[in-house]
Amino acid sequence: MDPASIGMLAEDPPARKASSGAVEGRSPLRTVLTAILLIGLASSMTVPFVWMLLASFKSPHEADRPDFLPGQWKWNNYPIVLSLAPDAKGEKLPIHFGRWYFNSLFVASWVTFLQVVTSAMAAYAFSRLRWRGRDVVFLAYLATVMIPAVVLLIPNYYLMFRLGLLDSYLGLILPAAFSAFGTFLLRQFMLTIPTSLDEAAEIDGASRWQVFVEVILPLSRPGLIVLAIFTFLGNYASFFWPLVMVKSDHLRTLPVGMMWFENLGGAGYGRQTELMMAATVMNVVPLIILFVVLQRHLVRGIQLGAVKG
């Protein structure tokens, strides 16, 4: 090694140290400012949820007041909503909130499962299998994303009518069991998987189905989790399709059932703000649990999709 190179190497550590010191000199201030900004944004977004939670423990005459904390904590608002305890008038509410809760979880879970399965199978066919007209069919299938859901309402309703699935669980689940967006999302993930893995598995004697189940699906796990989360959130909060499809009270989902709290005022029960807040808290609890449990997988899946896509 020549003396000039040795001199450059000798001078490099101090230079790096100076550069590191400059970065460290700016880092604390940026960290503090970033923390303050994030705390402010988080607080502004959290305040409505905190008020909703506190309002669910208020008495009827306190619920509509601007006071943040309840003067008298009413712990029986939740049993009243669930029809497990009488209200202030000594009567149980004429609603079936527990049944609506079950219906929302049941329908959203089945839609999520079916949509993940069908989207994964379609994505595998569009990304790993070679057949004539594959790209044309995929583009045509993807173009359906641009069709507004309202346009498909009448055709889907007529189809469910012809199949005799009106006012049923199948009528709520089947139309949402297929997703062009889900197929596109998983296809993009599968395209990043090297085809050499498929070839190695086939050389070992694996069938197409075994390659799909044992090779492609495990490697596409981040995309599957992201799709499952988005699908569950979207269908759990679905309002318009259940409103059109369901007429029986025992089949109503939570978004449709929440409308009946407004009807209680006209039925002589008065405004039930504290009960509506308690019902809303129970409504969002599954979504919060889902996000907290799968937050790491959700962020990782989105990052992988952004980098690989």
Sine and cosine of phi, psi and omega as CSV:
sin_phi,cos_phi,sin_psi,cos_psi,sin_omega,cos_omega
0.00,0.00,0.74,-0.67,-0.07,-1.00
-0.97,0.24,0.36,-0.93,-0.04,-1.00
-0.87,0.50,-0.55,0.84,0.01,-1.00
-0.89,0.46,-0.66,0.75,0.01,-1.00
-0.91,0.42,-0.64,0.77,0.01,-1.00
-0.89,0.45,-0.63,0.78,0.03,-1.00
-0.90,0.43,-0.63,0.77,0.03,-1.00
-0.90,0.43,-0.65,0.76,0.02,-1.00
-0.92,0.40,-0.59,0.81,-0.01,-1.00
-0.93,0.37,-0.53,0.85,-0.03,-1.00
-1.00,0.06,-0.23,0.97,-0.09,-1.00
-0.92,0.39,-0.73,0.69,-0.02,-1.00
-0.84,0.54,-0.71,0.70,0.05,-1.00
-0.87,0.49,-0.62,0.78,0.01,-1.00
-0.89,0.45,-0.69,0.72,0.03,-1.00
-0.89,0.45,-0.62,0.78,-0.01,-1.00
-0.91,0.43,-0.64,0.76,0.02,-1.00
-0.91,0.42,-0.68,0.74,0.02,-1.00
-0.89,0.45,-0.67,0.74,0.03,-1.00
-0.90,0.44,-0.63,0.78,0.02,-1.00
-0.90,0.43,-0.60,0.80,0.02,-1.00
-0.91,0.41,-0.65,0.76,0.01,-1.00
-0.92,0.38,-0.68,0.73,0.01,-1.00
-0.91,0.43,-0.48,0.88,0.02,-1.00
-0.93,0.37,-0.52,0.86,0.02,-1.00
-1.00,0.01,-0.39,0.92,-0.13,-0.99
-0.88,0.48,-0.73,0.68,-0.03,-1.00
-0.86,0.51,-0.68,0.73,-0.01,-1.00
-0.89,0.45,-0.71,0.71,0.03,-1.00
-0.89,0.45,-0.62,0.79,0.01,-1.00
-0.90,0.44,-0.69,0.72,0.00,-1.00
-0.90,0.43,-0.71,0.70,0.00,-1.00
-0.90,0.44,-0.67,0.75,0.03,-1.00
-0.90,0.44,-0.66,0.75,0.01,-1.00
-0.90,0.44,-0.68,0.73,0.01,-1.00
-0.89,0.46,-0.69,0.72,0.01,-1.00
-0.89,0.46,-0.71,0.70,-0.02,-1.00
-0.92,0.39,-0.62,0.78,0.03,-1.00
-0.90,0.43,-0.65,0.76,0.04,-1.00
-0.90,0.45,-0.70,0.72,0.03,-1.00
-0.91,0.42,-0.69,0.73,0.00,-1.00
-0.90,0.44,-0.63,0.78,0.00,-1.00
-0.91,0.41,-0.67,0.74,0.00,-1.00
-0.90,0.44,-0.52,0.85,0.02,-1.00
-0.99,0.12,-0.42,0.91,-0.07,-1.00
-1.00,0.07,-0.49,0.87,-0.07,-1.00
-0.81,0.59,-0.73,0.68,0.01,-1.00
-0.87,0.49,-0.60,0.80,0.01,-1.00
-0.94,0.33,-0.62,0.78,0.04,-1.00
-0.90,0.43,-0.67,0.74,0.04,-1.00
-0.89,0.45,-0.66,0.75,0.02,-1.00
-0.87,0.49,-0.69,0.73,0.00,-1.00
-0.90,0.43,-0.69,0.72,0.00,-1.00
-0.93,0.36,-0.59,0.81,0.01,-1.00
-0.91,0.41,-0.44,0.90,0.01,-1.00
-0.94,0.33,-0.19,0.98,0.04,-1.00
-0.94,-0.33,0.20,0.98,-0.02,-1.00
-1.00,0.00,0.29,-0.96,0.10,-0.99
-0.99,0.14,0.28,-0.96,-0.05,-1.00
-0.83,0.55,-0.63,0.77,-0.05,-1.00
-0.98,0.18,-0.17,0.99,0.03,-1.00
-0.99,-0.17,-0.31,0.95,-0.15,-0.99
-0.90,0.43,-0.55,0.83,-0.05,-1.00
-1.00,-0.07,0.10,0.99,0.03,-1.00
-1.00,0.02,0.39,-0.92,-0.02,-1.00
-0.97,0.24,-0.04,1.00,0.00,-1.00
-0.87,0.49,0.71,-0.71,-0.05,-1.00
-0.98,0.21,-0.73,0.68,-0.02,-1.00
-1.00,-0.08,0.62,-0.79,0.04,-1.00
-0.94,0.33,0.68,-0.73,0.06,-1.00
-0.95,0.30,-0.55,0.83,0.04,-1.00
-0.73,-0.69,0.88,-0.47,-0.07,-1.00
-0.97,0.23,0.83,-0.56,0.01,-1.00
-0.94,-0.34,0.98,-0.19,-0.07,-1.00
-0.99,0.12,-0.15,0.99,-0.07,-1.00
-1.00,-0.06,0.14,0.99,0.03,-1.00
-0.90,0.43,-0.60,0.80,-0.01,-1.00
-0.94,0.34,-0.72,0.70,0.11,-0.99
-0.87,0.50,-0.54,0.84,0.03,-1.00
-0.91,0.42,-0.69,0.73,0.01,-1.00
-0.89,0.46,-0.61,0.79,-0.01,-1.00
-0.99,0.13,0.12,0.99,0.00,-1.00
0.87,0.50,0.52,0.86,0.05,-1.00
-0.99,-0.16,-0.17,0.99,0.00,-1.00
-0.54,-0.84,0.48,-0.88,0.03,-1.00
-0.97,0.25,0.40,-0.92,0.03,-1.00
-1.00,0.10,-0.25,-0.97,-0.04,-1.00
-0.89,0.46,-0.43,0.90,0.02,-1.00
-1.00,0.07,-0.02,1.00,-0.03,-1.00
0.99,0.15,0.28,0.96,0.00,-1.00
-0.86,-0.50,0.50,-0.87,0.09,-1.00
-1.00,0.07,0.61,-0.79,-0.03,-1.00
-0.91,0.42,0.65,-0.76,0.00,-1.00
-0.99,0.16,0.80,0.60,0.01,-1.00
-0.74,-0.67,0.26,-0.97,0.00,-1.00
-0.80,-0.59,0.92,0.39,-0.10,-1.00
-0.89,0.45,-0.63,0.77,0.02,-1.00
-0.87,0.49,-0.64,0.77,0.04,-1.00
-0.92,0.39,-0.66,0.75,0.02,-1.00
-0.90,0.43,-0.60,0.80,0.03,-1.00
-0.87,0.48,-0.75,0.66,0.01,-1.00
-0.88,0.48,-0.68,0.73,-0.03,-1.00
-0.88,0.48,-0.68,0.73,0.00,-1.00
-0.89,0.45,-0.72,0.69,0.01,-1.00
-0.91,0.41,-0.65,0.76,-0.03,-1.00
-0.91,0.41,-0.76,0.65,-0.03,-1.00
-0.91,0.41,-0.72,0.70,-0.02,-1.00
-0.90,0.44,-0.60,0.80,0.01,-1.00
-0.92,0.39,-0.70,0.72,0.00,-1.00
-0.93,0.36,-0.64,0.77,0.04,-1.00
-0.89,0.45,-0.67,0.74,0.02,-1.00
-0.88,0.47,-0.73,0.69,-0.01,-1.00
-0.88,0.48,-0.76,0.65,-0.04,-1.00
-0.92,0.40,-0.62,0.78,-0.03,-1.00
-0.93,0.36,-0.61,0.79,0.05,-1.00
-0.91,0.41,-0.67,0.74,-0.01,-1.00
-0.91,0.41,-0.77,0.63,-0.04,-1.00
-0.92,0.40,-0.62,0.79,0.02,-1.00
-0.93,0.38,-0.62,0.78,0.02,-1.00
-0.91,0.41,-0.67,0.74,0.01,-1.00
-0.92,0.40,-0.68,0.74,0.02,-1.00
-0.92,0.39,-0.64,0.77,0.02,-1.00
-0.90,0.44,-0.60,0.80,0.05,-1.00
-0.90,0.44,-0.66,0.75,0.01,-1.00
-0.91,0.40,-0.60,0.80,-0.04,-1.00
-0.99,0.14,-0.33,0.94,-0.09,-1.00
-0.95,-0.33,-0.50,0.86,-0.12,-0.99
-0.92,-0.39,-0.41,0.91,-0.02,-1.00
-0.99,-0.13,0.58,-0.82,0.02,-1.00
-0.94,-0.34,0.87,-0.50,0.04,-1.00
-0.50,-0.87,0.41,-0.91,-0.11,-0.99
-0.90,0.43,0.74,-0.67,0.03,-1.00
0.98,0.20,0.25,0.97,-0.06,-1.00
-0.87,0.49,-0.76,0.65,-0.06,-1.00
-0.92,0.40,-0.59,0.81,0.02,-1.00
-0.92,0.40,-0.69,0.72,0.02,-1.00
-0.90,0.44,-0.64,0.77,0.00,-1.00
-0.91,0.42,-0.69,0.73,0.02,-1.00
-0.89,0.45,-0.64,0.77,0.04,-1.00
-0.91,0.41,-0.64,0.77,0.03,-1.00
-0.93,0.38,-0.64,0.77,0.01,-1.00
-0.93,0.37,-0.49,0.87,0.00,-1.00
-0.90,0.43,-0.37,0.93,0.01,-1.00
-0.92,0.39,-0.28,0.96,0.04,-1.00
-0.89,0.45,-0.49,0.87,-0.05,-1.00
-0.98,0.19,-0.13,0.99,0.02,-1.00
-0.99,0.14,0.84,-0.53,0.00,-1.00
-0.87,0.49,0.57,-0.82,-0.02,-1.00
-0.89,0.46,-0.50,0.87,0.00,-1.00
-0.91,0.42,-0.55,0.84,0.01,-1.00
-0.91,0.42,-0.55,0.84,-0.03,-1.00
-1.00,0.06,-0.04,1.00,-0.07,-1.00
-0.89,0.46,-0.78,0.62,-0.04,-1.00
-0.91,0.41,-0.72,0.70,0.06,-1.00
-0.86,0.51,-0.68,0.73,0.02,-1.00
-0.91,0.41,-0.63,0.78,0.02,-1.00
-0.90,0.43,-0.68,0.73,0.01,-1.00
-0.91,0.42,-0.62,0.78,0.03,-1.00
-0.90,0.44,-0.69,0.72,0.03,-1.00
-0.91,0.43,-0.56,0.83,0.05,-1.00
-0.91,0.42,-0.70,0.72,-0.01,-1.00
-0.92,0.39,-0.50,0.86,0.01,-1.00
-1.00,0.06,-0.07,1.00,0.00,-1.00
0.94,0.33,0.55,0.84,-0.07,-1.00
-0.94,-0.35,0.21,0.98,0.07,-1.00
-0.91,0.41,0.58,-0.82,0.03,-1.00
0.83,0.56,0.78,0.62,0.00,-1.00
-0.51,-0.86,0.28,-0.96,0.05,-1.00
-0.90,0.43,-0.65,0.76,0.00,-1.00
-0.89,0.46,-0.59,0.81,0.03,-1.00
-0.91,0.41,-0.48,0.88,0.05,-1.00
-0.99,0.17,-0.50,0.86,-0.16,-0.99
-1.00,-0.03,-0.76,0.66,-0.18,-0.98
-0.86,0.51,-0.71,0.70,-0.02,-1.00
-0.88,0.47,-0.41,0.91,-0.02,-1.00
-0.99,-0.16,0.12,0.99,-0.07,-1.00
-0.99,0.14,-0.06,1.00,-0.03,-1.00
-0.77,-0.63,0.65,-0.76,-0.10,-1.00
-0.59,-0.81,0.85,-0.53,0.10,-1.00
-0.94,0.35,-0.60,0.80,0.03,-1.00
-0.90,0.44,-0.69,0.72,0.03,-1.00
-0.88,0.47,-0.64,0.77,0.05,-1.00
-0.89,0.46,-0.69,0.72,0.02,-1.00
-0.89,0.45,-0.69,0.72,-0.02,-1.00
-0.88,0.48,-0.74,0.67,-0.03,-1.00
-0.95,0.30,-0.53,0.85,0.06,-1.00
-0.88,0.48,-0.66,0.75,0.02,-1.00
-0.90,0.44,-0.59,0.80,0.06,-1.00
-0.92,0.38,-0.69,0.72,-0.06,-1.00
-0.94,0.35,-0.48,0.88,0.03,-1.00
-0.92,0.40,-0.37,0.93,0.00,-1.00
-0.99,0.12,-0.19,0.98,0.00,-1.00
-0.99,0.15,0.79,-0.61,-0.02,-1.00
-0.86,0.51,0.69,-0.73,0.03,-1.00
-0.94,0.35,-0.28,0.96,0.03,-1.00
-0.89,0.46,-0.46,0.89,0.05,-1.00
-0.92,0.39,-0.65,0.76,0.06,-1.00
-0.89,0.46,-0.70,0.71,-0.04,-1.00
-0.91,0.42,-0.64,0.77,0.02,-1.00
-0.91,0.42,-0.64,0.77,0.02,-1.00
-0.92,0.38,-0.63,0.77,0.02,-1.00
-0.93,0.37,-0.57,0.82,0.07,-1.00
-0.90,0.43,-0.55,0.83,0.03,-1.00
-0.98,0.21,0.00,1.00,0.06,-1.00
0.99,-0.15,0.18,0.98,-0.01,-1.00
-0.97,0.24,0.62,-0.78,0.07,-1.00
-0.99,0.12,0.11,-0.99,0.04,-1.00
-0.86,0.51,-0.65,0.76,0.00,-1.00
-0.91,0.41,-0.65,0.76,0.03,-1.00
-0.92,0.40,-0.61,0.79,0.06,-1.00
-0.89,0.46,-0.67,0.74,-0.01,-1.00
-0.91,0.43,-0.73,0.68,-0.11,-0.99
-0.98,0.20,-0.65,0.76,-0.16,-0.99
-0.99,-0.14,-0.28,0.96,-0.03,-1.00
-0.90,-0.44,-0.83,0.56,-0.14,-0.99
-0.96,0.29,-0.75,0.67,-0.05,-1.00
-0.87,0.49,-0.72,0.70,0.04,-1.00
-0.87,0.49,-0.60,0.80,0.01,-1.00
-0.97,0.25,-0.33,0.95,0.02,-1.00
-0.99,-0.13,0.26,0.97,-0.07,-1.00
-0.83,0.56,-0.70,0.71,0.03,-1.00
-0.85,0.53,-0.67,0.74,0.04,-1.00
-0.91,0.40,-0.61,0.79,0.03,-1.00
-0.90,0.44,-0.65,0.76,0.00,-1.00
-0.92,0.38,-0.68,0.73,0.02,-1.00
-0.87,0.49,-0.72,0.69,0.02,-1.00
-0.89,0.45,-0.65,0.76,0.00,-1.00
-0.89,0.45,-0.66,0.75,-0.01,-1.00
-0.91,0.41,-0.76,0.65,-0.01,-1.00
-0.88,0.48,-0.65,0.76,-0.02,-1.00
-0.92,0.39,-0.70,0.71,-0.01,-1.00
-0.89,0.45,-0.71,0.71,0.00,-1.00
-0.88,0.47,-0.68,0.73,-0.03,-1.00
-0.92,0.39,-0.65,0.76,-0.05,-1.00
-0.99,0.12,-0.47,0.88,0.06,-1.00
-0.90,0.43,-0.56,0.83,0.00,-1.00
-0.99,-0.11,0.15,0.99,-0.02,-1.00
-0.91,0.42,0.71,-0.70,-0.06,-1.00
-0.86,-0.51,-0.75,0.66,-0.20,-0.98
-0.93,0.36,-0.72,0.69,-0.02,-1.00
-0.90,0.43,-0.72,0.69,0.09,-1.00
-0.88,0.48,-0.55,0.84,0.02,-1.00
-0.90,0.44,-0.61,0.79,-0.02,-1.00
-0.98,0.18,-0.63,0.78,-0.15,-0.99
-0.99,0.17,-0.57,0.82,-0.21,-0.98
-0.96,-0.26,0.74,-0.67,0.09,-1.00
-0.90,-0.44,-0.46,0.89,-0.03,-1.00
-0.98,0.19,0.61,-0.79,-0.02,-1.00
-0.91,0.41,-0.58,0.81,-0.07,-1.00
-0.96,0.26,-0.09,1.00,0.04,-1.00
-0.95,-0.32,-0.02,1.00,-0.03,-1.00
-0.92,0.39,0.55,-0.84,0.10,-0.99
-0.99,-0.14,0.14,-0.99,-0.08,-1.00
-0.86,0.50,-0.73,0.69,0.00,-1.00
-0.84,0.55,-0.63,0.78,0.03,-1.00
-0.96,0.27,-0.64,0.77,-0.01,-1.00
-0.91,0.41,-0.49,0.87,0.00,-1.00
-0.89,0.46,-0.41,0.91,0.04,-1.00
-0.89,0.47,-0.45,0.89,-0.08,-1.00
-0.95,0.31,-0.27,0.96,0.10,-0.99
-0.93,0.37,-0.53,0.85,0.08,-1.00
-0.94,0.35,-0.56,0.83,0.00,-1.00
-0.96,0.29,-0.32,0.95,0.01,-1.00
-0.90,0.44,-0.53,0.85,0.03,-1.00
-0.89,0.45,-0.63,0.77,0.02,-1.00
-0.97,0.24,-0.24,0.97,0.01,-1.00
-1.00,-0.05,0.18,0.98,0.05,-1.00
1.00,-0.07,0.08,1.00,0.00,-1.00
-1.00,-0.03,-0.17,0.99,-0.01,-1.00
0.97,0.24,-0.01,-1.00,0.01,-1.00
-0.96,0.29,0.79,-0.62,-0.08,-1.00
-0.91,-0.42,0.88,0.48,-0.06,-1.00
-0.89,0.46,-0.71,0.71,-0.05,-1.00
-0.91,0.42,-0.57,0.82,0.03,-1.00
-0.96,0.28,-0.59,0.81,0.06,-1.00
-0.90,0.43,-0.62,0.79,0.04,-1.00
-0.92,0.39,-0.63,0.77,0.05,-1.00
-0.90,0.45,-0.66,0.75,0.04,-1.00
-0.91,0.41,-0.62,0.78,0.01,-1.00
-0.92,0.39,-0.63,0.78,0.05,-1.00
-0.87,0.50,-0.73,0.68,0.03,-1.00
-0.91,0.42,-0.46,0.89,0.02,-1.00
-0.93,0.38,-0.65,0.76,-0.09,-1.00
-1.00,0.00,-0.19,0.98,-0.03,-1.00
-0.85,0.53,-0.73,0.69,0.03,-1.00
-0.87,0.50,-0.57,0.82,0.00,-1.00
-0.93,0.37,-0.65,0.76,0.03,-1.00
-0.91,0.42,-0.69,0.72,0.02,-1.00
-0.88,0.47,-0.69,0.73,0.01,-1.00
-0.87,0.48,-0.69,0.72,-0.02,-1.00
-0.93,0.37,-0.68,0.74,-0.03,-1.00
-0.90,0.43,-0.68,0.73,-0.05,-1.00
-0.94,0.35,-0.64,0.77,-0.10,-0.99
-0.95,-0.30,0.29,0.96,-0.04,-1.00
-0.86,0.50,-0.71,0.71,-0.03,-1.00
-0.89,0.46,-0.68,0.74,0.01,-1.00
-0.93,0.36,-0.59,0.81,0.00,-1.00
-0.90,0.43,-0.74,0.67,0.00,-1.00
-0.90,0.43,-0.67,0.74,0.00,-1.00
-0.90,0.43,-0.66,0.75,0.01,-1.00
-0.91,0.42,-0.65,0.76,0.02,-1.00
-0.92,0.39,-0.63,0.77,0.02,-1.00
-0.91,0.42,-0.69,0.72,0.02,-1.00
-0.90,0.45,-0.66,0.76,0.02,-1.00
-0.90,0.43,-0.60,0.80,-0.01,-1.00
-0.94,0.34,-0.63,0.78,-0.04,-1.00
-0.97,0.22,-0.70,0.71,-0.08,-1.00
-0.98,0.22,-0.54,0.84,-0.06,-1.00
-0.90,0.43,0.00,0.00,0.00,0.00
